[in-house]
């Protein structure tokens, strides 16, 4: 019931890992507006949007351990209307966050006995963004393939021998207390795992016979187009087009059938912001609404302390050393990282007026942009070979670093849109 594969990958950057684990623990296990079982069910809903079996299975186990009703695991039709009403913004945030409006917020806050409070909604929004972004990391680093395909993913051992992750990093970042807690949780998980799996099996038997979920319809013409800010967007809805044959021959995601019950409108997916049909959607200018000046204070006021934890995580990923990685690209570390961050935000329609977007095309070669866009916008299309085959000149830790940038940039993008809509509703 823990994120072993994820923490193994993040362990290449132990300071960031500590910050991530603190945030994850606070969101899921500490005092907050939402009941514990609902938190894990919201995480299931979020992970299912990207067909991320790794995260869905993790939170199904934790949902049951938190006393959740097993009937809910039969699908959205079996959960309270209040939770089911969250499906719309889950869908939009996961794929086209620029469509979030104050009307979506108002609808959730004013539904008679099924209404959400502002504090509950902020907690839910942070959970959704956290899990969507984490799904990108899971697919980007091969954790999904490693878990779902019997260890055939691209995970590599963090340290030689059979030393466990926490033992390998204890001298760097893990306190003895954290080690003790994690070991106890491991024992608890082992003792309960068989009984939980039996319960899950019974639940899945009840759902057999459902139609197989269709893959998100994202195939568009391949090629390069101009992004909203003049940045060439790599149209990689099929990441294998023109490259090595990464995709499975049948084009299907393993286990998609079992995740269909947790989502509605499976055909709704990412759409290039620059080619959107919604004329009323304007470019999001960070100068008008930023995390530092607006989002941080709002989220911290409605969900105590989470703003500080998120802010620390954003700053931590920005502070990670990347001198060797940037040197390979022929630029300064800060320039390279900002190029990746701003490219990701540009794909979601977020613009920085003080940035020259021509730098993105100069700094990021096409194959790197294809990888970043795939992991960011449709991570479920990432497979076990992409991580190893892209950027041969990068070390494993550097590839993980880029995936951490994707995780945090994507999460901040979703939060900016959602929190701005909440702000507009409050005004």
C-alpha positions in Angstrom: 0.0 0.0 0.0 3.0 2.4 -0.4 4.7 4.1 -3.3 7.8 1.9 -3.3 8.5 2.3 -7.1 7.9 6.0 -7.0 10.1 6.6 -3.9 12.8 4.5 -5.5 12.9 6.8 -8.5 12.6 10.0 -6.5 15.4 8.7 -4.2 17.9 10.0 -6.8 16.9 13.4 -5.4 16.5 12.7 -1.6 15.7 16.3 -0.6 12.9 16.5 -3.0 11.7 13.0 -1.9 11.4 14.2 1.7 9.3 17.2 0.6 7.1 15.0 -1.6 6.5 12.4 1.1 5.5 15.1 3.6 3.0 16.5 1.2 1.6 13.1 0.2 1.3 12.1 3.9 -0.4 15.4 4.8 -2.9 15.1 2.0 -3.9 11.5 2.7 -3.4 10.9 6.4 -3.4 14.2 8.4 -6.3 16.3 9.6 -8.2 18.0 6.8 -11.6 18.8 5.5 -12.3 15.5 3.8 -12.9 12.1 5.3 -10.0 9.6 4.8 -11.9 7.2 2.6 -13.1 10.0 0.4 -9.5 11.2 -0.1 -8.5 7.8 -1.4 -11.6 7.5 -3.6 -10.9 10.9 -5.2 -7.3 9.7 -5.8 -8.8 6.7 -7.6 -11.0 8.9 -9.7 -8.0 11.1 -10.6 -5.6 8.2 -11.5 -8.3 6.5 -13.6 -8.4 9.5 -15.9 -5.0 8.4 -17.1 -5.6 4.7 -16.7 -2.9 4.5 -14.1 -3.3 1.1 -12.5 -0.3 1.6 -10.2 -2.0 4.5 -8.4 -5.5 3.1 -8.6 -4.5 -0.2 -7.0 -2.6 1.6 -4.3 -5.5 3.8 -3.3 -8.1 1.0 -3.6 -6.1 -0.8 -0.8 -5.8 2.3 1.3 -9.5 3.1 0.7 -10.4 -0.3 2.2 -8.0 0.1 5.1 -9.6 3.5 5.8 -12.9 1.8 6.2 -14.3 2.7 2.8 -17.5 1.0 1.6 -16.4 -1.8 -0.8 -19.6 -1.2 -2.9 -18.0 2.2 -4.0 -15.3 0.2 -5.8 -18.0 -1.1 -8.2 -17.9 2.3 -9.9 -19.2 5.9 -9.9 -22.8 4.7 -10.0 -22.4 3.3 -6.5 -20.9 6.4 -4.8 -22.7 9.3 -3.1 -23.9 12.0 -5.5 -21.6 14.5 -3.7 -18.5 12.6 -4.8 -19.9 11.8 -8.2 -20.5 15.5 -8.9 -16.7 15.9 -8.7 -16.3 13.9 -11.9 -16.7 17.0 -14.2 -13.8 19.0 -12.8 -11.7 15.9 -12.4 -12.1 15.3 -16.1 -11.5 18.9 -17.1 -8.5 19.4 -14.8 -6.9 16.2 -16.0 -7.0 17.1 -19.7 -8.0 20.7 -20.4 -7.7 22.7 -17.2 -8.2 26.0 -19.0 -11.9 25.1 -19.3 -12.5 25.4 -15.5 -14.8 28.3 -14.7 -16.4 29.8 -11.7 -19.7 28.2 -12.8 -18.2 24.8 -12.2 -17.2 25.9 -8.7 -20.7 27.4 -8.1 -22.4 24.2 -9.2 -20.4 22.1 -6.6 -21.0 24.6 -3.8 -24.7 24.9 -4.3 -26.3 21.5 -4.7 -28.6 21.3 -1.7 -27.7 18.4 0.6 -24.8 17.4 -1.7 -23.0 20.7 -1.6 -19.3 21.0 -1.0 -17.8 23.5 1.4 -15.0 25.8 0.1 -12.5 24.0 2.3 -13.6 20.6 1.1 -13.4 21.6 -2.5 -9.9 23.1 -2.1 -8.7 19.8 -0.5 -10.3 17.9 -3.4 -8.8 20.1 -6.0 -5.3 19.7 -4.5 -5.8 15.9 -4.4 -6.9 15.8 -8.0 -4.0 17.9 -9.3 -1.6 15.9 -7.1 -2.7 12.6 -8.5 -2.9 13.7 -12.1 0.6 15.0 -11.9 1.8 11.9 -10.1 0.3 9.7 -12.8 2.6 11.6 -15.3 5.6 10.7 -13.1 4.5 7.1 -12.7 4.3 6.6 -16.4 7.3 8.8 -17.3 9.6 6.8 -15.1 8.3 3.4 -15.9 6.7 2.7 -12.5 3.4 1.7 -14.1 5.1 -0.8 -16.4 7.2 -2.2 -13.6 4.2 -2.8 -11.4 1.7 -3.9 -14.0 3.9 -6.0 -16.2 5.7 -8.1 -13.7 8.8 -5.9 -13.3 9.5 -5.4 -17.0 9.5 -1.6 -16.7 12.5 0.7 -16.8 13.1 0.8 -13.1 16.7 0.5 -12.0 18.1 -0.3 -8.5 18.9 2.8 -6.5 21.9 1.2 -4.8 23.9 -2.0 -5.2 22.8 -5.2 -3.4 19.6 -5.9 -1.6 19.7 -2.8 0.5 16.2 -1.3 0.9 15.5 2.2 -0.2 15.2 3.8 3.2 18.4 2.1 4.4 20.2 3.3 1.3 19.2 6.9 1.9 19.1 7.1 5.7 22.3 9.1 5.8 21.0 11.6 3.4 17.4 12.4 4.3 15.4 9.7 6.2 15.2 10.1 9.9 15.2 7.0 12.1 11.6 7.7 13.1 10.6 7.7 9.5 12.4 4.4 9.0 10.6 2.9 12.0 7.2 4.0 10.8 7.8 2.8 7.2 9.0 -0.6 8.4 5.9 -1.0 10.6 3.7 0.0 7.7 5.4 -2.6 5.5 4.7 -5.3 8.1 1.1 -4.1 8.4 0.7 -4.1 4.7 2.0 -7.6 4.3 -0.3 -9.0 7.0 -3.4 -7.3 5.5 -2.5 -7.6 1.8 -4.0 -11.1 1.2 -7.3 -10.3 2.9 -7.6 -7.0 1.0 -6.8 -8.7 -2.3 -9.6 -11.2 -1.6 -12.0 -8.4 -1.0 -10.9 -6.7 -4.2 -11.3 -9.9 -6.2 -14.9 -10.3 -5.0 -15.6 -6.7 -6.0 -14.1 -7.1 -9.5 -16.0 -10.3 -10.1 -19.2 -8.2 -9.6 -18.1 -5.8 -12.3 -17.2 -8.4 -14.9 -19.1 -8.1 -18.2 -18.7 -4.4 -18.5 -17.7 -3.1 -21.9 -14.0 -2.6 -22.3 -13.1 1.1 -22.0 -12.1 2.7 -25.2 -8.8 4.5 -25.3 -8.9 8.3 -25.3 -9.3 9.5 -28.8 -6.3 11.7 -29.2 -5.0 10.8 -32.6 -4.6 13.9 -34.7 -2.4 14.7 -37.6 1.3 14.3 -36.8 3.6 17.3 -37.3 4.7 20.5 -35.8 2.5 23.5 -35.2 2.8 26.9 -33.7 1.9 27.0 -29.9 -0.1 29.7 -28.3 3.1 31.6 -27.6 4.9 30.9 -30.9 6.4 27.7 -29.5 6.5 24.7 -31.8 4.2 22.2 -30.2 5.2 18.6 -30.9 1.9 16.8 -31.9 2.7 13.4 -30.4 -0.7 11.9 -29.6 1.0 8.8 -31.1 4.5 9.0 -29.6 5.8 6.2 -31.8 5.0 8.0 -35.1 8.2 8.4 -37.0 10.2 7.0 -34.2 10.9 3.5 -32.9 7.9 1.2 -32.5 7.2 1.8 -28.8 3.5 1.2 -28.7 1.9 -2.2 -28.2 0.7 -3.8 -31.4 -2.9 -3.8 -30.3 -2.7 -0.2 -29.0 -4.4 -1.1 -25.8 -3.6 -0.2 -22.2 -3.3 -3.2 -20.0 -6.1 -3.5 -17.5 -8.1 -0.6 -18.9 -11.3 -2.7 -18.4 -11.1 -2.6 -14.7 -10.7 1.1 -14.6 -13.7 2.0 -16.8 -16.1 2.1 -13.9 -14.2 4.9 -12.2 -14.6 7.4 -15.1 -17.2 8.9 -17.4 -16.7 10.3 -20.9 -13.4 8.3 -21.6 -13.1 10.0 -25.0 -12.5 13.4 -23.4 -8.7 14.0 -23.6 -6.0 16.6 -24.0 -6.5 19.0 -26.9 -3.8 21.4 -28.1 -4.5 24.8 -26.5 -3.4 26.6 -29.6 -6.0 24.7 -31.7 -8.9 25.0 -29.2 -12.4 25.7 -30.5 -13.4 27.6 -27.4 -13.0 31.2 -28.6 -13.8 32.6 -25.1 -10.8 30.9 -23.6 -8.0 33.4 -23.1 -4.3 32.8 -22.5 -3.6 32.6 -18.7 -1.2 35.4 -17.8 0.9 34.6 -14.7 1.3 38.4 -14.2 -2.4 38.5 -13.4 -2.7 35.4 -11.3 0.3 33.6 -9.9 1.0 30.9 -7.3 3.2 33.2 -5.3 0.9 36.2 -5.2 -2.5 34.6 -5.3 -2.8 30.8 -5.2 -0.6 30.2 -2.2 -2.5 32.4 0.2 -5.9 31.2 -1.0 -5.1 27.5 -0.6 -3.4 28.0 2.7 -6.3 29.9 4.1 -8.9 27.3 3.2 -6.7 24.2 3.8 -4.3 25.0 6.6 -0.6 24.4 6.0 -0.9 22.7 2.6 0.2 25.9 0.9 3.5 25.8 2.7 4.1 22.2 1.8 3.2 22.7 -1.9 5.4 25.9 -2.0 8.3 24.0 -0.5 7.9 21.2 -3.1 7.8 23.8 -6.0 10.9 25.5 -4.6 12.7 22.2 -4.0 12.3 21.0 -7.6 13.5 24.4 -8.8 16.6 24.1 -6.6 17.7 20.7 -7.7 21.1 20.7 -9.3 21.2 20.2 -13.0 24.5 21.6 -14.1 25.6 18.4 -16.1 22.2 18.2 -17.7 22.2 21.8 -18.8 25.8 21.6 -20.0 24.8 18.8 -22.3 22.2 21.2 -23.8 24.8 24.0 -23.9 23.1 26.4 -21.5 22.9 27.5 -17.8 21.0 25.2 -15.4 18.4 27.8 -14.6 17.8 28.5 -18.3 17.3 24.9 -19.1 14.9 24.2 -16.3 12.9 27.3 -17.0 12.7 26.3 -20.6 11.1 22.9 -19.6 8.8 24.5 -17.0 7.6 27.2 -19.4 7.1 24.8 -22.3 4.8 22.6 -20.1 2.8 25.6 -18.9 2.6 26.8 -22.5 0.9 23.6 -23.5 -1.8 24.5 -20.9 -2.2 28.0 -22.2 -0.2 29.7 -19.4 2.1 32.6 -20.5 4.9 34.5 -18.8 5.2 38.0 -20.3 8.9 38.3 -19.3 10.0 35.1 -21.1 11.2 34.8 -24.7 9.5 31.6 -26.0 11.9 31.4 -28.9 14.3 30.0 -26.3 12.2 26.8 -25.9 12.8 25.7 -29.5 16.5 26.5 -29.1 17.0 24.7 -25.8 14.8 21.6 -26.3 15.4 19.3 -29.2 12.4 17.7 -30.9 12.7 14.2 -29.4 12.9 15.7 -25.9 9.8 17.9 -26.5 7.9 14.9 -27.8 8.7 13.0 -24.6 7.8 15.9 -22.4 4.5 16.5 -24.1 3.6 12.8 -24.1 4.3 12.4 -20.3 2.5 15.7 -19.5 -0.6 15.5 -21.7 -1.3 11.9 -22.2 1.0 9.9 -19.9 -1.0 6.7 -20.5 0.6 6.6 -24.0 4.1 6.4 -22.5 5.5 2.8 -22.4 8.4 1.0 -20.8 10.9 1.7 -23.6 10.4 5.5 -24.0 12.3 6.3 -20.8 15.4 4.3 -21.8 15.4 5.2 -25.5 15.0 9.0 -25.2 17.9 11.3 -24.4 20.7 8.7 -24.5 23.1 11.3 -23.3 21.2 11.8 -20.0 22.0 9.9 -16.8 19.1 8.1 -15.1 19.0 10.7 -12.3 18.8 13.5 -14.9 15.9 11.8 -16.6 14.1 11.5 -13.2 14.9 15.2 -12.7 13.1 16.1 -15.9 10.1 14.0 -14.8 10.0 15.8 -11.5 9.9 19.1 -13.4 7.0 17.7 -15.4 5.2 16.6 -12.2 5.5 20.0 -10.5 4.8 22.2 -13.5 1.7 20.2 -14.4 0.4 20.3 -10.9 1.0 24.0 -10.6 -0.8 24.6 -13.9 -3.9 22.7 -12.8 -3.9 24.5 -9.4 -3.6 27.9 -11.0 -6.7 27.4 -13.2 -8.7 25.8 -10.3 -7.8 28.4 -7.7 -8.4 31.3 -10.1 -11.9 29.9 -10.7 -12.5 29.6 -7.0 -11.2 33.2 -6.5 -13.6 34.5 -9.2 -16.5 32.7 -7.5 -15.6 34.2 -4.1 -15.4 37.7 -5.6 
